[in-house]
Structures are given as structure tokens and as C-alpha cells.
Amino acid sequence: MKIVIVGAGEVGYHIAKSLYLTNDVVIIDENQEACQRVDELDVQVVQGNGANVSILVNALVDTDLLVAVTGNDEVNIVACMASKLLVEGKKPIKTIARVTNPDYIDKPVAKRTQIGIDTMICPELALASEVADLLSIPSAIDAEIFADGKVEMMEFVVRPENTLVGKHMHDLQLSDCCIVSALFRDAEVIIPHGSDTIKANDHMVVIGKPDAMKDIRGLFGEVSGKRSRIMVIGGGVVGFYLAKLINKNDMDLKIIDNNRERCECVADILTDVLVLHGDGTDVNLLKEEGVHEMDVVIAATDSDEKNMLCALLSKQLGAKKVIARADRSEYVPLFEMVGVDSAISPREATVNEVLKLTMGTGIEALTTIEGEKADIIEYTALKRSKIVGKPLKNIKFPVGAIVSMVVHKNETIVPRGDYVIEEGDHVVVFSLLSAVKDVERMFK
């Protein structure tokens, strides 16, 4: 595909890095330093305003997809709208706009085709939604939903004191509606078999039917019915939207923000939430507000460095679990290396949406886990797909990938070797990055 990316910042750079090897990529940005950074990749770089019609006219020749991801919502929207008008009557083009202002969008991903935007993404809302999912499962460090809520993926850490340590996989006695798709052990990724042994600090990826997944949580020390205590540091877009998503019947919530005007605004809207004016790095404030009693502390300010400091201070003072926002994706492994339980980048939502459009037909959802070590992809099986119409045991499926779940006519199934996938089935696949291209071919 020919792809034009407007914006060479963090998001634009990583989209280009993910796509340039197999696509023709053009990047437009006004900032000279950003252009120089992305010029290291094998892409065409144009320095200028991505909403400038004269620049777009030249860049859009034979373009399949335009992705506008600058830090300015209006530039992104105008670039998408202008692109649709400029190619009218010619080769059709898909457009994706990244926006931050919730006035433009009320959910993480939305369609705005009436104004020329095929997909509008708010990474901050996507991040808040992901954290809200994690809060509903205190023992998990990652959670994703597939097949319209019929399949859940959760990632757990096997703590040294957990009774699972030393057991073999076949000792787990999981429900028929759940499967352990992977173990992440240091730098190693294991697609487990029954004889594999579970070790302390393994990261375990479990995929299953939502009802069955509730039983899994008990294996990782979660006590059902317990009311969670949550502290959010940062009352901006992420913190505010997260507070709206949290079920106040199950959780007690406090928000801390150092902007008095923002605190008053949030308190006026969220009348059932305690909003405090203060600095999340103030040790005395954290102690006074009982950070040691918190089940989860989320550091969600606009500063990666402050988020790391707030999270580590909270952990040191006794918080059971800390989650930090990391806008710079290269910080994610660093955060987790120094003791943050889960670091989440809002960039992933935008990159994954773009990858879905560039990976061909049949892809319904895609999520990257463990710092881009693996993908979990939801496909819709097509009539012509190589995986359709014969038992899985007779299909030479790529090494490094596994069919984890199938949703067939609203029924969620863990497929065995004799299972036959049919046209229209939703198939959830765990795949190492090295196997993704081969998996794609199975569904084309």
C-alpha cells in the first residue's frame, strides 16, 4: 500500500517503523528535527504543513491510506477532510485521524465518514478504557476484549508466593472455555504444552470466555466481592475519563491534581468522587491520603517522568499495584524494569488501528502485548481462507502461532485438533511477530 502519514512525532514515527518494510510510506511534518529522525527509515519525508492543500495534492497520488497523527486535532481533521475532497472521483482513499479533545469523540474509536474521516481515534480515551478494564481485574496486568465481548484476554504475573509455582501446565485444570496461550519468561516467549513447568515471575496470557475467566482470577490471589480502593494521580483527559468509566459501586476513588481550576471542574462533574488539589509527588500528601491502603494507584499525568516517580513513590509507600501512563513507548520496558506493575502507552491504540487496515481483509481486532513481543489478532474466516473447511490438525499452521479461541454462531469454543473452522467464524490467534505474516496468509 501507499500510506501518507501526517505527523512525525512519537505516534507517526512508530507507525512508519511498523509499516515501511512492506509499504510505500510518505511522512509530512513541519518540524525539522522530527523529519530528520524519521529520515533514518526508508521512507519519503516532506517538510511542511500536512493540512496544506498544495503539499497534499502531490503526496496523495495513488495513495491508499492517509493517517493524520500530529499533536493538533484540527490539523488532523482538516488533513483527512481535504484528502477525501482532493481524490474525489479518483482512486478512493481511507483516512484515520488522531484526536485528543473529547469534544470531538466520546469513545476510543469512532467512525466519522460523513465528514471524511473513516476512523477517528482518541488514544487518551483508549488508554483510560484499557486501565478501567485492568481495574475490574485487580490481579491482571493487561486485559483486552475480542469478538464483541465474547472473548477475553488477560495477562497475569505468577508471584513467587503463588501456589502455581512449580506446577505443570496440565495441573491447572482450566475450564474447557479457557486456554493459556503463552508464557513470557524474561526474554523468552513460550507457547506452552502440558508438561511445561510454571516458574515464579512468569507472565501468563490466558484467553477464554468471560464467564470462565472469572474463575481464573482466584488462581492469582484475587478475592471476589472485595471493594477496591483506587487513587488516580492526574485529572486530565485520561484521569477524568477513567473516573467516569469506573464502577463506583465496586470501587472507592480519589483523584489528585496540581491544577486547582481543573480540580474544581472535575469535582463539579464527578460529584461522587473525592478530588484533591495537590502534587502526586508530595510524600506527605500521599501518606495522609492513605496510599498504603490503595489496591491500585494510576499515574496518568502528561509527564512520563512524573508518572514514573509517582508510581514508584506509591509502590514504596505500600500501594499494592501501580499503573503508569508512558507516552514514550520506549519507556514502557524501563518503567516495568524498575518496579512499575504495568506501564501503558496511548500510542498502541492508534498504531493497532492503522495495522488492521494495512494487514488486509478479515482482521477485526489486533493488540500487541509484552512490548511488541507478540500479537493477538481476531480474524473473520472467509470462504477462500486456507484455514476453512478442514480439521485444524490437518492444517500446517505457522510455528510460533496458535488458534486460541473460535466464536461460532455466538458460541465460544477452545478448538481442539479435530475442530473445523467455518466461513464467518471469529478466530482469535496468538502469534509471535515472526509468524504474523504467515498467519495472515492462512486467512486471505
C-alpha positions in Angstrom: 0.0 0.0 0.0 1.0 3.6 -0.4 0.5 5.3 3.0 0.8 9.0 3.8 1.4 9.9 7.5 0.9 13.4 8.6 2.9 14.0 11.7 6.4 12.6 12.5 6.1 12.6 16.3 6.1 9.6 18.6 2.9 8.1 17.0 3.8 8.9 13.4 7.4 7.6 13.8 6.2 4.2 15.2 3.5 3.8 12.6 6.2 4.4 9.9 8.6 2.0 11.6 5.9 -0.7 11.7 4.9 -0.3 8.0 7.9 0.9 5.9 9.4 -2.5 5.2 6.3 -3.7 3.3 4.6 -0.5 2.2 5.4 2.7 0.3 5.4 5.4 3.1 5.4 9.2 2.9 5.7 11.3 6.0 4.8 15.0 6.3 5.8 17.2 9.2 6.8 20.8 9.8 9.4 20.1 12.5 12.9 19.7 11.1 14.2 17.5 13.9 11.2 15.2 13.6 11.8 14.9 9.9 15.5 14.1 10.5 14.6 11.4 12.9 12.2 9.6 10.6 14.6 10.0 7.7 16.6 7.2 9.2 13.8 4.9 7.9 13.5 4.1 4.2 10.6 6.5 3.7 9.9 9.7 1.7 10.0 12.7 4.0 8.2 16.0 3.2 8.8 19.0 5.5 5.7 21.2 5.6 2.1 21.5 6.9 0.2 18.3 6.4 -3.1 20.3 6.1 -1.6 22.4 3.2 -3.5 21.5 0.0 -0.6 22.1 -2.3 1.5 19.6 -0.3 -1.3 17.1 -0.1 -2.0 17.2 -3.9 1.5 15.9 -4.6 1.6 13.4 -1.8 -1.8 11.8 -2.4 -1.1 10.4 -5.9 -2.0 6.7 -5.8 -2.4 6.8 -2.0 -4.4 4.1 -0.3 -4.4 5.4 3.3 -3.8 8.8 5.0 -3.1 8.8 8.7 -3.1 12.2 10.4 -1.4 12.0 13.9 0.0 15.4 14.6 -0.4 16.9 18.1 -3.1 19.3 16.7 -6.6 17.9 16.4 -7.7 20.4 13.9 -4.8 19.8 11.6 -5.5 16.1 11.7 -9.2 16.6 10.9 -8.6 19.1 8.1 -5.9 16.9 6.5 -8.4 13.9 6.4 -11.3 16.1 5.1 -9.1 17.8 2.5 -7.7 14.4 1.3 -11.1 13.0 0.7 -12.1 16.1 -1.4 -8.8 16.1 -3.4 -9.2 12.5 -4.5 -13.0 12.7 -5.2 -13.7 10.9 -8.5 -10.3 9.2 -8.4 -8.8 6.3 -6.6 -10.7 6.1 -3.2 -8.6 6.7 0.0 -9.1 5.6 3.6 -8.4 8.2 6.3 -7.6 8.0 10.0 -7.4 11.0 12.4 -6.0 11.0 15.9 -7.8 13.4 18.2 -7.3 14.3 21.9 -10.2 16.6 22.7 -13.2 14.5 23.9 -15.5 17.2 22.4 -14.8 15.5 19.0 -15.2 11.9 20.2 -17.0 10.1 23.0 -15.3 6.7 22.8 -11.8 5.5 21.9 -12.5 4.7 18.3 -15.4 6.1 16.1 -16.5 6.4 12.5 -16.9 9.9 11.1 -17.5 9.1 7.4 -20.0 12.0 7.0 -17.1 14.5 7.4 -14.5 12.5 5.5 -12.8 10.6 8.4 -13.2 6.8 8.1 -11.7 6.2 11.6 -11.3 8.7 14.4 -9.1 7.6 17.4 -8.6 9.2 20.8 -5.5 7.5 22.3 -6.2 9.0 25.7 -9.7 7.6 25.8 -8.4 4.2 24.6 -5.8 4.3 27.4 -8.4 5.1 30.0 -10.6 2.3 28.8 -7.8 -0.2 29.0 -6.9 0.9 32.5 -10.6 0.6 33.5 -10.6 -3.0 32.2 -7.5 -3.7 34.3 -9.1 -2.2 37.4 -12.0 -4.6 37.1 -9.4 -7.4 37.4 -7.0 -6.3 40.1 -4.7 -9.3 39.7 -4.2 -8.7 35.9 -1.5 -6.5 34.3 -3.2 -6.5 30.9 -6.7 -7.1 29.6 -8.3 -7.0 26.1 -11.7 -7.8 24.7 -12.4 -9.6 21.4 -15.4 -10.8 19.3 -17.8 -8.2 20.7 -17.1 -9.1 24.3 -17.4 -12.9 23.8 -13.7 -13.5 24.3 -11.3 -12.0 27.0 -7.6 -12.0 27.1 -5.9 -11.4 30.5 -2.2 -11.3 31.4 -1.2 -12.2 34.9 2.1 -12.3 36.8 2.8 -15.5 38.7 4.1 -14.1 42.0 6.8 -16.2 43.9 4.3 -16.9 46.7 1.6 -18.3 44.3 0.7 -21.9 44.6 1.1 -22.3 40.8 4.9 -22.1 41.0 6.4 -25.4 40.2 3.3 -26.9 38.8 3.0 -28.3 35.3 0.5 -26.7 32.8 -1.7 -29.8 32.8 -2.1 -29.4 36.6 -4.0 -26.2 36.1 -7.3 -27.9 35.3 -8.7 -25.0 33.5 -12.3 -24.8 32.2 -12.9 -26.1 28.7 -13.6 -22.4 27.8 -10.1 -21.2 28.7 -6.6 -21.7 27.3 -3.1 -20.5 28.4 -1.8 -19.1 25.1 1.7 -18.0 26.2 4.2 -17.7 29.0 6.6 -14.8 28.9 9.7 -15.7 30.9 12.4 -13.0 30.9 13.2 -12.5 27.2 11.7 -15.9 26.2 8.3 -16.5 24.8 6.8 -19.9 25.3 3.7 -21.4 23.7 3.1 -23.9 26.5 2.4 -27.6 26.4 1.0 -29.8 29.3 4.5 -30.8 30.5 5.9 -27.2 30.8 6.6 -26.0 34.4 5.3 -22.7 35.7 8.0 -20.6 37.3 8.0 -17.6 39.6 7.5 -14.2 37.8 6.3 -15.8 34.6 3.8 -13.6 32.7 0.9 -15.9 31.8 -1.5 -15.0 28.9 -4.9 -16.6 29.3 -7.7 -16.4 26.7 -11.2 -17.5 27.3 -15.0 -17.0 27.7 -15.7 -14.1 30.1 -17.8 -16.2 32.5 -15.0 -18.8 32.7 -12.3 -16.2 33.2 -13.8 -15.2 36.5 -12.7 -18.5 38.0 -9.1 -17.9 36.7 -8.7 -14.8 38.8 -8.8 -16.8 42.0 -5.6 -18.7 40.9 -3.8 -15.4 41.1 -4.9 -14.4 44.6 -7.9 -12.3 43.8 -10.6 -12.1 46.4 -14.1 -11.8 44.9 -16.6 -9.3 46.3 -13.9 -7.0 47.8 -14.3 -3.3 47.3 -11.2 -1.8 45.6 -9.6 1.4 46.7 -8.2 3.4 43.7 -6.1 6.5 43.5 -5.6 8.4 40.2 -2.8 11.0 40.0 -3.7 13.4 37.2 -7.1 14.7 36.5 -6.6 15.4 32.8 -8.4 13.6 29.9 -7.2 10.2 30.9 -7.9 10.6 34.6 -11.2 12.2 34.1 -12.5 9.7 31.5 -11.2 6.8 33.7 -13.1 8.1 36.7 -16.3 8.2 34.5 -15.8 4.6 33.5 -15.1 3.2 36.9 -18.0 1.4 38.6 -18.4 3.4 41.8 -20.4 0.5 43.4 -17.3 -1.7 43.4 -14.5 0.9 43.9 -13.7 3.9 46.2 -11.9 6.5 44.1 -9.7 9.5 44.8 -8.2 11.9 42.2 -5.2 14.1 42.9 -4.3 17.0 40.5 -2.0 20.0 41.0 -4.2 22.4 39.0 -6.9 24.0 41.2 -9.1 25.1 38.4 -9.0 21.5 36.9 -9.8 20.0 40.3 -12.9 22.3 40.7 -14.1 21.4 37.2 -13.7 17.6 37.7 -15.3 17.8 41.2 -18.3 19.7 39.8 -19.0 16.9 37.2 -18.0 13.9 39.2 -19.9 14.6 42.4 -19.3 11.1 43.8 -15.5 11.2 43.5 -13.1 12.8 46.1 -11.0 15.3 44.2 -7.9 16.7 45.9 -5.7 19.6 44.9 -2.1 18.7 45.4 1.1 17.2 43.9 1.3 13.5 43.3 5.0 13.5 44.2 4.3 15.0 47.7 5.2 12.1 50.0 3.3 13.7 53.0 0.2 14.1 50.9 0.3 10.5 49.7 0.7 9.3 53.3 -2.1 11.5 54.5 -4.4 10.1 51.8 -3.6 6.5 52.7 -1.7 5.5 49.7 -0.5 2.4 51.7 -4.2 1.2 51.7 -4.7 1.6 48.0 -5.3 -1.5 45.9 -4.2 0.4 42.7 -2.6 3.7 42.1 -2.7 5.1 38.5 -0.2 7.8 37.5 -1.8 9.5 34.5 -0.3 13.0 34.2 1.0 14.4 30.9 4.6 13.8 32.0 6.2 10.4 31.7 8.9 11.2 34.2 6.4 12.4 36.8 4.2 9.3 36.2 7.2 7.0 36.9 8.1 9.0 40.1 4.5 9.0 41.4 4.1 5.3 40.7 7.4 4.3 42.4 6.7 6.5 45.4 3.3 5.0 45.8 4.7 1.5 45.5 7.4 2.3 48.0 4.8 3.6 50.4 2.7 0.4 50.3 0.3 0.6 47.3 -0.4 -3.0 46.2 -0.4 -2.3 42.4 0.8 0.7 40.4 0.0 1.6 36.8 1.8 4.4 34.9 1.0 6.2 31.6 4.0 6.3 29.3 3.6 8.4 26.2 7.1 7.5 25.0 6.7 3.8 24.2 10.4 3.1 24.7 9.9 3.9 28.4 7.4 1.1 28.9 10.0 -1.7 29.5 12.1 0.7 31.6 9.1 1.5 33.8 8.4 -2.2 34.4 12.1 -2.9 34.9 12.3 -0.5 37.9 9.1 -1.8 39.6 6.0 -0.3 37.9 3.5 -3.2 37.7 2.0 -2.1 34.4 3.1 0.7 32.0 0.7 1.6 29.2 1.3 3.7 26.2 -1.7 5.5 24.5 0.2 5.2 21.2 -0.7 1.5 20.9 -4.4 2.1 20.1 -3.5 4.3 17.1 -0.8 2.0 15.8 -3.0 -1.1 16.1 -5.9 0.6 14.2 -3.5 1.5 11.3 -2.1 -2.0 11.2 -5.6 -3.5 11.0 -6.2 -1.5 7.8 -2.8 -2.4 6.2 -2.9 -6.2 7.0 -5.6 -7.0 4.6 -9.2 -8.3 4.8 -10.7 -10.3 7.6 -8.9 -8.6 10.6 -11.4 -7.4 13.2 -9.1 -6.6 16.1 -5.4 -6.5 16.9 -3.5 -6.0 20.1 0.2 -6.0 20.8 1.4 -7.5 24.1 4.6 -7.5 26.2 6.3 -4.6 24.4 5.7 -5.8 20.9 6.9 -9.4 21.5 3.6 -10.9 20.2 0.2 -10.0 18.7 -3.3 -11.3 19.5 -5.4 -11.0 16.3 -9.1 -11.5 15.7 -9.9 -12.7 12.2 -13.2 -13.4 10.4 -12.7 -16.6 8.4 -13.5 -16.1 4.7 -14.8 -18.7 2.3 -11.5 -18.7 0.5 -9.3 -18.8 3.7 -6.9 -21.8 3.8 -7.9 -22.4 7.4 -11.6 -23.1 6.5 -13.1 -26.5 5.9 -10.6 -29.0 7.3 -9.6 -30.1 10.8 -7.0 -27.9 12.5 -4.7 -31.0 13.0 -4.5 -31.3 9.1 -3.5 -27.6 8.6 0.2 -26.7 8.6 -0.2 -23.7 10.9 2.8 -21.4 11.3 5.3 -22.2 14.0 5.0 -19.6 16.7 1.3 -19.2 16.4 -1.8 -20.9 17.9 -5.5 -20.7 17.3 -6.7 -19.8 20.9 -10.4 -19.3 20.6 -13.2 -19.5 18.0 -16.6 -17.9 18.2 -19.0 -19.9 16.0 -22.6 -18.6 15.8 -22.3 -16.8 19.2 -20.8 -19.9 20.8 -17.2 -19.5 22.3 -15.0 -22.6 21.8 -11.5 -23.6 22.6 -10.7 -25.6 19.4 -9.0 -29.0 19.5 -7.2 -30.8 16.7 -10.4 -32.2 15.1 -12.2 -28.8 15.1 -13.2 -27.5 11.6 -13.3 -23.7 11.2 -16.2 -22.5 9.0 -16.8 -19.4 7.0 -17.8 -16.4 9.2 -16.2 -17.8 12.4 -14.4 -15.3 14.5 -10.9 -16.8 15.2 -8.6 -15.4 17.9 -4.9 -16.2 17.2 -1.9 -15.7 19.4 1.2 -15.1 17.2 4.8 -14.2 17.7 5.8 -11.3 15.5 7.9 -13.6 13.4 4.8 -15.6 12.4 2.3 -12.8 11.8 2.8 -12.7 8.0 2.4 -16.4 7.7 -0.8 -16.3 9.8 -2.2 -13.6 7.6 -1.8 -15.9 4.5 -3.8 -18.6 6.2 -6.8 -16.2 6.4 -6.6 -14.5 3.0 
